[in-house]
């Protein structure tokens, strides 16, 4: 009898231990899963960026010099390129009410997002998780419009400055923005005769595309592209307020990108013409001076 009692007692304790052990394992699994989600959330938020576009004082006036001012770059077009998961905050530094209202590319409201009216000192923030181009405007002042380009994280947004600086009207040249996981060589070959721009990739890329935004004043209607001498036809093209956006497929061995348009800034730009004009006027003045000496 005593042996049987001890046997039953051991079974009961064993069952109790198994129940406690199973319960502890479930709790541990739940806590580990919860901790993993928290860590992933912190990691994803750590890599997300917030961009700020200011609405300057006087933007409600249709004749204002500009209606937007990106805080980090000073770009006034209202156009910005971000990655999915990033946020854009519009801050109202004007005295008037404004809205940030989503529209289609042709300008019709599409109800994707709408800030409602917000006044001076207030702001509106929108996180963009989906890829694509998100157009917006102020419903109170329709001339205030812009676009948020949400692209995959194929590299950071970089730029090449002072392209064709000796040919532009201000002598400062043009800026070309691009997205790539490596860099482009700063020297860009401009060939007005061929109507081409040639970019060089400085290193090996692990992505399958490069995005370029080309100012219209630098090259009009870019319509043909060659990668290392081979013509590419499967590129994407879109006209934006900042210029023509091209998404060009590449691979790890791609090095030279040649782009042809219907017109490239002429070889003799404003600066060169100005110097030539001054030279001609100086020669004419000296000639007249010499002739007047013989009268």
Residue pairs with C-beta under 8 A, 6 or more apart in sequence:
44 85
47 85
48 85
48 86
48 87
48 127
49 82
49 83
49 86
49 87
50 86
50 87
50 88
50 89
50 125
51 70
51 71
51 72
51 80
51 82
51 86
51 87
51 88
51 89
52 70
52 71
52 72
52 88
52 89
52 90
52 91
53 68
53 69
53 70
53 71
53 78
53 80
53 88
53 89
53 90
53 91
53 146
54 68
54 69
54 70
54 71
54 90
54 91
54 93
55 67
55 68
55 90
55 91
55 92
55 93
55 94
55 98
55 144
56 64
56 66
56 67
56 68
56 69
56 93
56 94
57 93
57 94
57 95
58 64
58 94
59 66
59 67
59 68
59 94
59 96
59 98
59 141
59 144
60 94
60 95
60 96
60 98
60 140
60 141
62 141
62 143
65 76
66 76
67 76
67 78
67 138
67 141
67 143
67 144
68 75
68 76
68 77
68 78
68 144
68 146
69 75
69 76
70 76
70 80
75 242
77 146
77 241
77 242
78 136
78 144
78 145
78 146
78 147
78 241
79 146
79 147
79 148
79 149
79 240
79 241
79 242
80 88
80 146
80 147
80 148
80 149
81 149
81 151
81 157
81 177
81 179
81 211
81 213
82 88
82 128
82 148
82 149
82 150
82 151
83 150
83 151
83 152
83 153
84 128
84 129
84 130
84 131
84 150
84 151
84 152
84 153
85 127
85 128
85 129
86 127
86 128
86 150
87 125
87 126
87 127
87 128
88 125
88 126
88 128
88 148
89 123
89 124
89 125
90 98
90 100
90 115
90 123
90 124
90 125
91 122
91 123
92 98
92 118
92 119
92 120
92 121
92 122
92 123
93 120
94 120
95 120
96 119
96 120
96 140
96 141
97 117
97 118
97 119
97 140
98 117
98 118
98 138
98 140
98 141
98 144
99 114
99 115
99 116
99 117
99 118
99 138
99 139
99 140
100 113
100 114
100 115
100 124
100 126
100 136
100 138
101 109
101 113
101 114
101 115
101 136
101 137
101 138
101 139
102 109
102 110
102 111
102 112
102 113
102 114
102 134
102 135
102 136
103 109
103 110
103 135
103 136
103 137
103 145
104 110
104 135
105 133
105 135
107 135
107 137
107 142
107 145
109 139
112 134
113 126
113 134
113 136
114 139
115 124
115 126
117 140
118 124
128 134
128 148
128 150
130 150
131 150
131 151
131 152
132 150
133 147
133 148
133 149
133 150
133 238
134 147
134 148
134 149
134 150
135 145
135 146
135 147
136 145
136 146
136 147
136 148
137 144
137 145
137 146
138 144
138 145
146 241
147 240
147 241
149 240
149 245
151 179
151 211
154 179
154 180
154 181
154 207
154 208
154 209
154 210
154 211
155 179
155 180
155 181
155 182
155 205
155 207
156 179
156 181
157 177
157 178
157 179
158 177
158 178
158 179
158 180
158 183
158 184
159 175
159 176
159 177
159 178
160 175
160 176
160 178
160 184
160 186
160 188
160 199
161 173
161 175
162 172
162 173
162 174
162 175
163 173
163 174
163 175
163 176
163 188
163 190
163 197
163 218
164 173
164 174
164 188
164 190
164 218
164 265
164 269
165 171
165 172
165 173
166 173
166 269
166 271
166 272
167 173
167 190
167 265
167 266
167 267
167 268
167 269
167 270
167 271
167 272
168 174
168 217
168 265
168 269
168 270
168 271
169 269
169 270
169 271
170 270
171 270
171 271
174 215
174 217
174 218
174 265
175 215
176 188
176 212
176 213
176 214
176 215
176 218
177 212
177 213
177 242
178 184
178 210
178 211
178 212
178 213
179 210
179 211
180 201
180 205
180 207
180 210
180 211
181 205
181 206
181 207
182 201
182 202
182 203
182 204
182 205
183 201
183 202
183 203
184 199
184 200
184 201
184 202
185 199
185 200
185 201
185 202
187 200
188 197
188 198
188 199
189 196
189 197
189 198
190 196
190 197
190 264
190 265
191 197
191 198
191 264
192 264
192 265
192 266
192 267
193 267
194 260
194 264
195 219
195 260
195 261
195 262
195 263
195 264
196 258
196 259
196 260
196 261
196 264
197 214
197 218
197 219
197 222
197 258
197 259
197 261
197 264
198 256
198 257
198 258
198 259
199 212
199 256
199 257
199 258
199 259
200 255
200 256
200 257
201 210
201 250
201 254
201 255
201 256
201 257
204 252
204 253
205 250
205 251
205 252
205 254
206 252
207 250
208 249
208 250
208 251
209 247
209 248
209 249
209 250
210 247
210 248
210 250
210 257
211 245
211 246
211 247
211 248
212 245
212 246
212 248
212 259
213 240
213 242
213 243
213 244
213 245
213 246
214 222
214 243
214 244
214 246
214 259
215 242
215 243
216 243
216 244
217 265
218 243
218 264
218 265
219 244
219 259
219 261
219 263
219 264
219 265
220 261
220 262
220 263
220 264
221 244
221 261
221 262
221 263
222 237
222 244
222 246
222 259
222 260
222 261
223 237
223 260
223 261
223 262
224 231
224 259
224 260
225 231
225 232
225 235
225 246
225 248
225 257
225 258
225 259
225 260
226 232
226 256
226 257
226 258
227 248
227 250
227 254
227 256
227 257
228 253
228 254
228 255
228 256
229 256
232 248
232 249
234 249
235 246
235 247
235 248
235 249
236 245
236 246
236 247
237 244
237 245
237 246
237 247
238 244
238 245
239 245
246 259
248 257
250 257
268 276
